[in-house]
Amino acid sequence: MGKKVTHCFAVCAYKDSPYLEKCVQSLVKQSIKANIIMVTSTPSPFIEDIAKKYAIPLYVRKGKSDIRDDWNFAYNKAEAEYVTIAHQDDEYNLEYEAELQKMASKYKDISLFI
């Protein structure tokens, strides 16, 4: 594999979703270590506890909850060359980070990676 690129999963947490922890687990269990942050505009002890449990930085956006603003906030907080906005009910293949690294080092532009 070529040069490692900077990539971050930005988990968008909304209210107390029963799927949030499974999403986080799929990111924490990546075959190679992934950078992960969590953002929310609906803070709660539930979201805070999951972030703490997995040692994931949590950022709270002030203002009315709005998917566009929440996702833009997540993107801006990620501070990485590549950002995957992870919705709270997404689960990722355990090789996602490894494949992203491989493709990013192989191709000049992977603005969309599935």
C-alpha positions as CSV (number, residue, x, y, z in Angstrom):
1,M,0.0,0.0,0.0
2,G,1.2,3.5,-0.8
3,K,1.1,6.6,1.4
4,K,-1.5,6.6,4.2
5,V,-4.1,9.3,3.7
6,T,-5.9,11.1,6.5
7,H,-9.4,9.8,6.9
8,C,-12.0,10.2,9.6
9,F,-15.4,8.7,10.2
10,A,-17.7,11.4,11.5
11,V,-20.7,9.7,13.2
12,C,-23.8,11.9,13.2
13,A,-25.8,11.0,16.3
14,Y,-29.5,12.1,16.5
15,K,-31.4,11.6,19.7
16,D,-31.2,8.2,21.4
17,S,-31.0,5.9,18.5
18,P,-30.9,2.1,19.3
19,Y,-28.6,1.6,16.3
20,L,-25.9,4.1,17.3
21,E,-23.7,1.6,19.3
22,K,-23.7,-1.0,16.4
23,C,-22.6,1.8,14.1
24,V,-19.8,2.8,16.4
25,Q,-18.8,-0.9,16.9
26,S,-18.4,-1.4,13.2
27,L,-16.0,1.6,13.1
28,V,-14.0,0.6,16.1
29,K,-13.5,-2.9,14.8
30,Q,-12.1,-1.8,11.4
31,S,-9.2,-4.1,10.4
32,I,-6.9,-1.1,10.6
33,K,-7.3,1.6,13.1
34,A,-9.7,4.3,12.0
35,N,-10.0,7.9,13.2
36,I,-13.5,8.5,14.6
37,I,-15.4,11.5,15.9
38,M,-19.1,11.9,16.9
39,V,-21.2,14.9,16.4
40,T,-24.7,15.8,17.5
41,S,-27.2,18.7,17.8
42,T,-29.3,16.7,20.2
43,P,-27.0,16.0,23.1
44,S,-28.1,13.4,25.7
45,P,-26.5,11.2,28.4
46,F,-27.1,8.2,26.0
47,I,-25.0,9.7,23.2
48,E,-22.3,11.0,25.7
49,D,-22.1,7.5,27.3
50,I,-21.4,5.8,24.0
51,A,-18.8,8.3,23.0
52,K,-17.1,7.9,26.4
53,K,-17.4,4.0,26.3
54,Y,-15.4,4.0,22.9
55,A,-13.2,7.0,23.7
56,I,-14.6,8.9,20.7
57,P,-14.4,12.7,20.8
58,L,-17.9,14.2,20.9
59,Y,-18.8,17.6,19.4
60,V,-22.1,19.3,20.0
61,R,-23.5,21.7,17.5
62,K,-25.6,24.5,19.0
63,G,-28.8,25.6,17.3
64,K,-31.8,23.8,15.8
65,S,-31.2,20.3,14.6
66,D,-31.0,20.2,10.8
67,I,-29.5,17.3,8.8
68,R,-27.6,19.7,6.3
69,D,-26.1,21.8,9.1
70,D,-25.3,18.7,11.2
71,W,-23.5,17.0,8.3
72,N,-21.6,20.2,7.4
73,F,-20.6,20.5,11.1
74,A,-19.4,16.9,11.1
75,Y,-17.4,17.4,7.9
76,N,-15.7,20.5,9.4
77,K,-14.9,18.9,12.7
78,A,-13.3,15.8,11.0
79,E,-10.1,17.7,10.0
80,A,-9.0,15.0,7.5
81,E,-8.3,14.7,3.8
82,Y,-11.2,12.3,3.4
83,V,-14.3,12.2,5.6
84,T,-17.0,9.5,5.8
85,I,-20.2,10.9,7.3
86,A,-21.5,7.9,9.2
87,H,-25.2,8.0,9.9
88,Q,-26.1,6.4,13.2
89,D,-27.9,3.5,11.7
90,D,-25.0,2.6,9.2
91,E,-22.8,-0.4,9.8
92,Y,-19.5,-0.6,7.9
93,N,-17.7,-3.6,6.5
94,L,-14.7,-4.3,8.7
95,E,-12.4,-3.7,5.6
96,Y,-13.8,-0.3,4.7
97,E,-10.9,1.7,6.1
98,A,-8.3,-0.6,4.6
99,E,-10.0,-0.4,1.2
100,L,-10.3,3.4,1.4
101,Q,-6.6,3.7,2.2
102,K,-5.7,1.3,-0.7
103,M,-7.9,3.2,-3.2
104,A,-6.8,6.6,-2.1
105,S,-3.2,5.8,-2.5
106,K,-3.9,4.2,-5.9
107,Y,-6.2,6.9,-7.5
108,K,-5.7,10.6,-7.4
109,D,-9.4,11.5,-6.8
110,I,-11.8,9.3,-4.8
111,S,-14.3,12.0,-3.8
112,L,-17.0,9.3,-3.7
113,F,-16.0,5.9,-2.2
114,I,-18.5,3.1,-1.7
